[in-house]
Amino acid sequence: MAILLQKLNGMRMVMFALFVRELQSRFNDRLGLGWAFFEPFVFIAALSFIRGLISGNDIHGIPIIIFMMIGLMGIQLVTKTMNSVATSITRDRPLYALRQVQPISTLLVAGFLELCLKSGVVVFLALTLYFMQIEFKPDQPVLLISLFILAWLIGVASGGVLGIASEFIPELTKIRALATRPLFF
């Protein structure tokens, strides 16, 4: 039992080090982490404004900004998680020379980082809606949270499968990029 706990503790430390490395490599420029939060705001605001000009401010009784927020954050969660997890295998290949680093660790860390980022963006968007005094009360909040987590799991699973498959067939990276574009529409 003690050996298992030591191995789990070692894996936890490796995954934490990979998480810090991933944060530093992704957000090392001036805009950095701020851009990860600002980009969804601009995207949702622009699409909400354009859609509001075309067909009014409500879609099936929901304010258009909430409709866009739920839809765009859901699809971005799946696609960005899938792409991040799929590219983590080749991106972190030099680290596999270290005995402690396993490929599953890099997959889980890439997926967890995307979950943390998108969860932060959703909280930030919810605070923005609160300060804009736009009422948003979901009928089933537990279902909304579970669907968010399920969308993340779909992104991690499909990213893992596509990442492993693209190691054998490198052309799959181009097909993955083409296949995820129609998901947005």
C-alpha positions in Angstrom: 0.0 0.0 0.0 2.8 2.4 0.9 4.5 1.8 -2.6 1.2 2.6 -4.3 0.9 5.9 -2.3 4.5 6.8 -3.2 3.8 6.2 -6.9 0.6 8.2 -6.8 2.4 11.0 -5.0 5.2 10.9 -7.6 2.6 11.1 -10.4 0.9 14.0 -8.7 4.2 15.9 -8.5 5.0 15.2 -12.1 1.5 16.3 -13.2 1.8 19.5 -11.2 5.2 20.3 -12.8 3.7 19.6 -16.3 0.8 21.9 -15.4 3.1 24.7 -14.4 5.2 24.1 -17.6 2.1 24.2 -19.7 0.9 27.5 -18.2 4.3 29.1 -18.7 4.6 27.9 -22.3 1.1 29.0 -23.3 0.9 32.3 -21.6 4.4 33.7 -21.7 3.8 36.8 -23.9 2.5 40.2 -22.8 -1.2 39.5 -23.3 -0.9 36.0 -21.9 -3.6 34.8 -19.7 -5.6 38.0 -20.2 -6.2 37.1 -23.8 -7.6 33.7 -22.8 -10.4 35.6 -21.0 -10.8 38.6 -23.3 -11.1 36.7 -26.6 -14.4 34.8 -25.7 -15.9 38.1 -24.4 -15.2 39.9 -27.7 -16.4 36.9 -29.7 -19.6 36.6 -27.8 -20.3 40.3 -27.8 -19.6 40.6 -31.6 -21.8 37.7 -32.5 -24.6 38.8 -30.1 -24.5 42.3 -31.6 -24.7 41.0 -35.2 -27.4 38.5 -34.4 -29.3 41.2 -32.4 -29.3 43.5 -35.5 -30.7 40.7 -37.7 -33.4 39.1 -35.5 -33.9 41.0 -32.3 -32.7 40.5 -28.8 -34.4 37.2 -27.8 -34.1 33.7 -29.2 -36.9 31.5 -27.9 -37.4 33.7 -24.9 -33.7 33.7 -23.9 -31.6 36.9 -24.2 -29.3 36.6 -27.1 -26.1 37.1 -25.1 -27.0 34.2 -22.8 -27.8 32.0 -25.8 -24.5 32.9 -27.4 -22.6 32.4 -24.2 -23.9 28.9 -23.6 -23.5 27.8 -27.2 -20.1 29.3 -27.8 -18.5 28.3 -24.5 -19.8 24.7 -25.0 -18.4 24.4 -28.5 -15.1 26.1 -27.6 -14.7 23.8 -24.6 -15.0 20.7 -26.8 -12.9 21.9 -29.8 -10.1 23.6 -27.8 -9.8 20.8 -25.4 -9.8 18.3 -28.2 -7.0 20.2 -30.1 -5.0 20.8 -27.0 -5.1 17.2 -25.9 -4.4 15.9 -29.4 -1.3 18.1 -29.8 0.0 17.4 -26.3 1.5 14.0 -27.4 3.8 15.4 -30.0 4.4 18.7 -28.2 5.6 17.0 -25.1 7.5 14.2 -26.8 11.0 15.3 -25.5 9.7 14.9 -21.9 9.1 11.2 -22.4 12.8 10.6 -22.1 12.3 11.2 -18.4 11.3 8.1 -16.6 8.6 9.8 -14.5 6.7 11.4 -17.4 4.0 9.2 -19.0 2.0 10.2 -22.1 -1.2 9.9 -20.1 0.0 12.6 -17.8 0.5 15.1 -20.6 -3.0 14.3 -21.9 -4.6 14.8 -18.6 -2.7 18.0 -17.8 -3.6 19.5 -21.2 -7.3 18.7 -20.7 -7.3 19.9 -17.1 -5.7 23.2 -18.1 -8.5 23.8 -20.7 -11.1 22.9 -18.1 -9.6 25.4 -15.7 -9.5 28.1 -18.3 -13.0 27.6 -19.6 -14.4 27.4 -16.1 -12.7 30.7 -15.3 -14.1 32.3 -18.4 -17.7 31.0 -17.6 -17.4 32.4 -14.1 -16.1 35.7 -15.5 -19.0 35.8 -18.0 -21.5 35.1 -15.3 -20.1 38.0 -13.2 -20.3 40.2 -16.2 -24.0 39.2 -16.7 -24.6 40.0 -13.0 -23.0 43.4 -13.3 -24.9 44.2 -16.5 -28.1 43.2 -14.5 -29.1 40.6 -17.0 -31.1 38.0 -15.2 -29.9 34.4 -15.7 -31.5 31.6 -13.7 -31.2 28.1 -15.2 -34.0 25.8 -14.3 -31.6 22.9 -13.7 -28.2 24.2 -12.7 -26.8 20.7 -11.8 -27.7 19.6 -15.3 -26.0 22.6 -16.8 -22.8 21.9 -14.8 -22.9 18.2 -15.7 -23.3 18.9 -19.4 -20.3 21.3 -19.2 -18.3 18.5 -17.6 -19.5 15.9 -20.2 -18.6 18.3 -23.0 -15.1 18.5 -21.5 -14.9 14.7 -21.3 -15.9 14.4 -24.9 -13.1 16.8 -25.8 -10.5 15.0 -23.8 -11.5 11.5 -25.1 -11.7 12.5 -28.7 -8.5 14.5 -28.4 -6.7 11.5 -26.9 -8.0 9.2 -29.6 -7.1 11.6 -32.4 -3.7 12.4 -30.9 -2.8 8.7 -30.7 -4.1 8.1 -34.2 -2.2 11.1 -35.6 1.0 9.5 -34.3 0.4 6.7 -36.8 -1.2 8.7 -39.5 0.2 12.3 -39.5 -2.3 13.5 -42.0 -5.1 13.2 -39.4 -4.0 16.6 -38.0 -5.2 18.3 -41.1 -8.4 16.3 -41.2 -9.0 17.1 -37.5 -8.8 20.8 -38.3 -11.2 20.5 -41.2 -13.6 18.3 -39.2 -13.9 20.7 -36.2 -14.8 23.8 -38.3 -18.4 22.7 -39.1 -19.1 22.0 -35.4 -19.2 25.7 -34.9 -22.1 26.2 -37.3 
